[in-house]
Amino acid sequence: MRAKIRARASQEGIEKSVATKKAIEEATQRAMSGTSSATPDTMLDLSGFGEKFTDDGTDELTPEEQAEIDKIANMPLFDQLKEELTNTRFPTPLAVFQTACVMALIFAVSATLILKGDATIRDAYMNFGFIPRPDEVYDFSDLDLPDGFLDQQNLESNIEDAIGFATDTADQILDN
């Protein structure tokens, strides 16, 4: 296999790189001797990196440069307002009406989709029996309620009796 690769490389005119071979040998020697792989000549110098973020004031604009760049900021407040309003393009009444019509159409379509989707999902749940239909009446006459459960209407007027009743009911449940 190596012979085929060498033959193909020589046929294509590819030669071994002396620099790569030398770098591999140096890395192998460093690994065998236990020294670090990075030498001072191959390390990345980051000493000047932090200096780029210090504020030395050279990036600041002089007041003359600021005045030249932003002429409106140096005007009196009323003139600034007048200048800004003259450069502002307000929508026409027709554009406002068109936007309102588009918004109303989007609202109508969205509301229709939501309501129709809700009705479809509700019908599917009723067909599967997950929820009862509005016209179905259930008979709960055989429902066994604790003694005094329906007496709660009388307890609303007196909170002390309600607490006492709740305590008695809880005791009855725990005793069973």
C-alpha positions as CSV (number, residue, x, y, z in Angstrom):
1,M,0.0,0.0,0.0
2,R,2.8,2.4,0.9
3,A,4.6,1.6,-2.3
4,K,1.5,2.5,-4.3
5,I,1.2,5.8,-2.4
6,R,4.8,6.6,-3.0
7,A,4.6,5.7,-6.7
8,R,1.5,7.8,-7.1
9,A,3.1,10.8,-5.2
10,S,6.2,10.6,-7.4
11,Q,4.1,10.3,-10.5
12,E,2.1,13.4,-9.5
13,G,5.4,15.3,-8.6
14,I,4.5,15.5,-4.9
15,E,7.6,15.6,-2.7
16,K,7.9,15.3,1.0
17,S,8.0,18.6,2.8
18,V,11.3,19.1,4.6
19,A,9.7,21.7,6.9
20,T,6.9,19.3,7.9
21,K,9.2,16.5,8.4
22,K,11.5,18.7,10.6
23,A,8.5,19.9,12.6
24,I,7.3,16.4,13.2
25,E,10.8,15.3,14.4
26,E,11.0,18.3,16.8
27,A,7.5,17.6,18.2
28,T,8.5,14.0,18.7
29,Q,11.7,14.9,20.5
30,R,9.9,17.4,22.7
31,A,7.3,14.8,23.6
32,M,9.9,12.2,24.3
33,S,11.8,14.6,26.6
34,G,8.7,15.8,28.4
35,T,9.1,19.5,27.6
36,S,6.1,21.6,26.6
37,S,5.1,21.6,23.0
38,A,5.1,25.3,22.7
39,T,8.3,27.2,22.4
40,P,8.7,31.0,22.6
41,D,9.1,31.2,18.9
42,T,5.9,29.3,18.2
43,M,3.7,30.8,20.9
44,L,1.1,33.4,20.1
45,D,2.0,36.8,21.5
46,L,-1.0,38.3,23.3
47,S,0.9,41.0,25.2
48,G,-0.6,43.9,23.2
49,F,-4.1,42.6,23.1
50,G,-5.3,44.2,26.3
51,E,-3.8,47.6,25.3
52,K,-6.4,47.9,22.5
53,F,-9.2,48.1,25.0
54,T,-7.9,50.9,27.2
55,D,-9.4,54.3,26.9
56,D,-6.5,56.6,25.9
57,G,-8.8,59.4,24.5
58,T,-7.6,59.2,20.9
59,D,-10.9,58.0,19.7
60,E,-12.8,60.9,21.2
61,L,-14.1,63.6,18.8
62,T,-13.3,67.2,19.4
63,P,-16.2,69.7,19.9
64,E,-15.5,71.1,16.4
65,E,-15.7,67.6,14.9
66,Q,-18.9,66.9,16.8
67,A,-20.5,70.2,15.7
68,E,-19.5,69.4,12.1
69,I,-21.0,65.9,12.2
70,D,-24.2,66.7,14.1
71,K,-25.4,70.2,13.2
72,I,-28.8,69.8,14.7
73,A,-27.5,68.9,18.2
74,N,-26.0,72.4,18.5
75,M,-29.2,74.2,17.6
76,P,-31.7,75.6,20.2
77,L,-34.3,73.1,21.3
78,F,-37.2,74.7,19.3
79,D,-35.1,74.8,16.1
80,Q,-34.2,71.2,16.7
81,L,-37.8,70.2,16.9
82,K,-38.7,72.3,13.8
83,E,-35.9,70.7,11.8
84,E,-36.9,67.2,12.9
85,L,-40.5,67.8,12.0
86,T,-39.7,69.2,8.6
87,N,-37.6,66.1,7.8
88,T,-40.2,63.7,9.0
89,R,-42.5,62.1,6.4
90,F,-46.0,61.5,7.9
91,P,-48.4,59.0,6.4
92,T,-51.3,60.2,4.3
93,P,-54.9,59.6,5.4
94,L,-55.3,57.1,2.6
95,A,-52.2,55.1,3.9
96,V,-53.7,55.2,7.4
97,F,-57.1,54.0,6.1
98,Q,-55.4,51.2,4.0
99,T,-53.4,50.0,7.0
100,A,-56.5,50.0,9.2
101,C,-58.4,48.0,6.6
102,V,-55.6,45.4,6.4
103,M,-55.5,45.1,10.2
104,A,-59.3,44.6,10.3
105,L,-59.1,42.0,7.6
106,I,-56.3,40.2,9.5
107,F,-58.4,40.4,12.7
108,A,-61.5,38.9,11.0
109,V,-59.6,36.1,9.4
110,S,-57.7,35.2,12.6
111,A,-60.8,35.3,14.7
112,T,-62.7,33.1,12.3
113,L,-59.9,30.6,12.2
114,I,-59.6,30.5,16.0
115,L,-63.4,30.1,16.5
116,K,-63.8,27.5,13.8
117,G,-60.8,25.6,15.1
118,D,-62.2,25.7,18.6
119,A,-65.6,24.4,17.5
120,T,-63.9,21.6,15.5
121,I,-61.8,20.5,18.4
122,R,-64.8,20.7,20.8
123,D,-66.9,18.6,18.4
124,A,-64.1,16.0,18.1
125,Y,-63.8,15.7,21.9
126,M,-67.5,15.3,22.3
127,N,-67.6,12.6,19.6
128,F,-64.8,10.7,21.3
129,G,-66.7,11.1,24.6
130,F,-64.0,13.1,26.4
131,I,-66.5,15.8,27.4
132,P,-70.3,15.6,27.5
133,R,-72.5,17.3,25.1
134,P,-74.5,20.3,26.4
135,D,-77.9,18.5,25.8
136,E,-76.8,15.4,27.7
137,V,-78.2,15.2,31.3
138,Y,-76.6,13.0,33.8
139,D,-78.3,11.5,36.8
140,F,-76.3,11.8,40.0
141,S,-79.1,10.7,42.3
142,D,-77.0,7.6,43.3
143,L,-74.0,9.8,44.3
144,D,-73.0,9.0,47.9
145,L,-72.1,12.3,49.6
146,P,-70.8,12.6,53.2
147,D,-73.4,13.4,55.9
148,G,-74.1,17.1,56.1
149,F,-72.4,17.9,52.8
150,L,-75.4,19.8,51.5
151,D,-75.6,21.8,54.7
152,Q,-72.9,24.1,53.5
153,Q,-75.3,26.8,52.4
154,N,-76.3,27.5,56.0
155,L,-72.7,27.6,57.1
156,E,-71.7,30.6,54.9
157,S,-73.3,33.0,57.5
158,N,-71.2,31.8,60.4
159,I,-67.5,31.1,59.8
160,E,-66.9,29.5,63.2
161,D,-69.6,26.9,62.4
162,A,-67.9,26.3,59.0
163,I,-64.5,25.6,60.6
164,G,-66.1,23.3,63.1
165,F,-68.0,21.5,60.4
166,A,-64.9,21.1,58.3
167,T,-63.0,19.7,61.3
168,D,-65.8,17.2,62.1
169,T,-66.0,16.1,58.4
170,A,-62.2,15.6,58.3
171,D,-62.4,13.6,61.5
172,Q,-65.1,11.4,60.0
173,I,-63.0,10.8,56.9
174,L,-59.9,9.9,58.9
175,D,-61.9,7.6,61.1
176,N,-63.2,5.6,58.2
